[in-house]
Structure formats: C-alpha cells, structure tokens
Amino acid sequence: MDLYEAIKTRKSVRRFQNLPVEESTVNKILGAARLAPSANNSQEWRFVIVRNPETRKALADAASRQDFVAEAPVVIVCCAETEGEVMRNGLLRYPVDVTLAIDHLMLAAAAEGLGTCWVGAFNPGRVKAILDIPKGVEVVAVLPLGYPEYPDPQDKNRLPLDRIVYSESWK
Ligand SMILES: Cc1cc2nc3c(=O)[nH]c(=O)nc-3n(C[C@H](O)[C@H](O)[C@H](O)COP(=O)(O)O)c2cc1C
C-alpha cells in the first residue's frame, strides 16, 4: 500500500475481529515507529506490548473503561523514557517525539490491514502500576491493535485546507 493510501485508509478502530496478530507483523510496525524522527535523535519512545487478556482488561479499566481496548488482541502502551527535557521553543520534547513514532506505527498498521485507535483518556498512575513502569517513564498513549471488525464507511470529518492553511503570514 502506498503512503497516501495508508493515510487515507487509517481510521480509529474500536471494534476488532477475534483474530491474533502475528508477532512478526507487530515487529514490522514497531520497526516503522523506530524510524521516526526525534529531536536530537533522542528516540525516547518505548513500547510495552500486551497480549495477556487480564492485563488488557485492566488497561481498558484504567482507560475510563473503554472496553474496546481489551477487545483488541494486542495493546501497545506507548511510553517515553524521559527527564522532561524542554526544547528551545519551550515545548516538552517527549510528547512530540513519541507522537511522531506513534503516527508512523499507526500508518504502518493501516498498511498491514490492521486497525488502531489512539486512546489518550487513561489514568497514567494506574497504567504504570499495571505494567510495572518505573519512575522516569511517562505513558503517552494506549493503542489497541487488531484486525478491524467492520470497515468504517464514514468519510473523514476534517476541516478544509483553506481553513487550516495561511499563505505567507497569518493575515
Ligand atoms: C491525543 C488523542 C487522544 C485520543 N483519545 C481517544 C480516546 O481516549 N478514546 C477514543 O475512542 N479515541 C481517542 N482518540 C481518537 C480520536 O477520537 C480520533 O483520532 C478522531 O476522532 C479522528 O478520527 P480518525 O482517527 O478515525 O481519523 C484520540 C486521538 C488522539 C490524537
């Protein structure tokens, strides 16, 4: 699948088939995440791969009881090993870097016919406790991964280009 096709077909998936995802496929998409750019090539991203059904259920509970998290055969908990570095532009570095890796991962998953959904509504303390995540590691996203149950027929609801792009200055 070409890149634009993957970008167009990626959608948040919240219903998954009861089908396993091969370890080699998971590794392939993690390999795409690994190639993302990061500030100063710091590569703070870390991923915890969860297949255990009880752990998936605990993660779903910690994610505001979003049950679909547990229904996916794999949950990738996307983290940052960080000392909270701030870039010269004033932004925290790790959320930017890890988000880029996650986007690579989601697009690679789409190219493999897999569905993901970025889940940001979670209790970080609970997620850390469930996975024994140490101090100095932050949880950025919980990402269920699996083969989609239904292709979502809806078009992407996005602002038009002329609403989001300015030419030469903000005026
Ligand atoms: C930072 C972030 C947090 C999100 N948190 C959740 C969430 O907790 N639960 C959920 O179902 N979807 C969540 N989403 C998915 C968005 O709702 C979804 O990306 C958006 O509606 C656009 O739809 P699409 O991904 O299908 O293009 C999150 C997405 C992002 C980027």
The ligand as a Tripos MOL2 file, in Angstrom:
@<TRIPOS>MOLECULE
LIG
   31    33     1     0     0
SMALL
NO_CHARGES

@<TRIPOS>ATOM
      1 C1         -4.3760   12.6340   21.5580 C.3       1 LIG1
      2 C2         -5.5610   11.7610   21.1610 C.ar      1 LIG1
      3 C3         -6.3420   11.2020   22.1550 C.ar      1 LIG1
      4 C4         -7.4110   10.3580   21.7990 C.ar      1 LIG1
      5 N1         -8.1100    9.7050   22.7950 N.ar      1 LIG1
      6 C5         -9.0960    8.8500   22.4490 C.ar      1 LIG1
      7 C6         -9.7670    8.0850   23.4450 C.ar      1 LIG1
      8 O1         -9.4530    8.1320   24.6410 O.2       1 LIG1
      9 N2        -10.7640    7.2410   23.0480 N.ar      1 LIG1
     10 C7        -11.1200    7.1000   21.7270 C.ar      1 LIG1
     11 O2        -12.0240    6.3230   21.4410 O.2       1 LIG1
     12 N3        -10.4960    7.8070   20.7460 N.ar      1 LIG1
     13 C8         -9.4910    8.6650   21.0750 C.ar      1 LIG1
     14 N4         -8.8100    9.3380   20.0920 N.ar      1 LIG1
     15 C9         -9.1630    9.1360   18.6580 C.3       1 LIG1
     16 C10        -9.8490   10.3790   18.0610 C.3       1 LIG1
     17 O3        -11.1580   10.4580   18.5470 O.3       1 LIG1
     18 C11        -9.8250   10.2400   16.5240 C.3       1 LIG1
     19 O4         -8.4820   10.1950   16.0660 O.3       1 LIG1
     20 C12       -10.5280   11.4250   15.8370 C.3       1 LIG1
     21 O5        -11.9040   11.4390   16.1450 O.3       1 LIG1
     22 C13       -10.3820   11.3600   14.3100 C.3       1 LIG1
     23 O6        -10.8870   10.1420   13.7920 O.3       1 LIG1
     24 P1         -9.9760    9.1430   12.9570 P.3       1 LIG1
     25 O7         -8.8130    8.7240   13.8450 O.co2     1 LIG1
     26 O8        -10.8810    7.9700   12.6490 O.co2     1 LIG1
     27 O9         -9.4880    9.8230   11.7220 O.co2     1 LIG1
     28 C14        -7.7260   10.1430   20.4160 C.ar      1 LIG1
     29 C15        -6.9140   10.7200   19.4300 C.ar      1 LIG1
     30 C16        -5.8300   11.4900   19.7940 C.ar      1 LIG1
     31 C17        -4.9230   12.0330   18.7020 C.3       1 LIG1
@<TRIPOS>BOND
     1     1     2 1
     2     2     3 ar
     3     2    30 ar
     4     3     4 ar
     5     4     5 ar
     6     4    28 ar
     7     5     6 ar
     8     6     7 ar
     9     6    13 1
    10     7     8 2
    11     7     9 ar
    12     9    10 ar
    13    10    11 2
    14    10    12 ar
    15    12    13 ar
    16    13    14 ar
    17    14    15 1
    18    14    28 ar
    19    15    16 1
    20    16    17 1
    21    16    18 1
    22    18    19 1
    23    18    20 1
    24    20    21 1
    25    20    22 1
    26    22    23 1
    27    23    24 1
    28    24    25 2
    29    24    26 1
    30    24    27 1
    31    28    29 ar
    32    29    30 ar
    33    30    31 1
@<TRIPOS>SUBSTRUCTURE
     1 LIG1         1 GROUP 0 **** ****
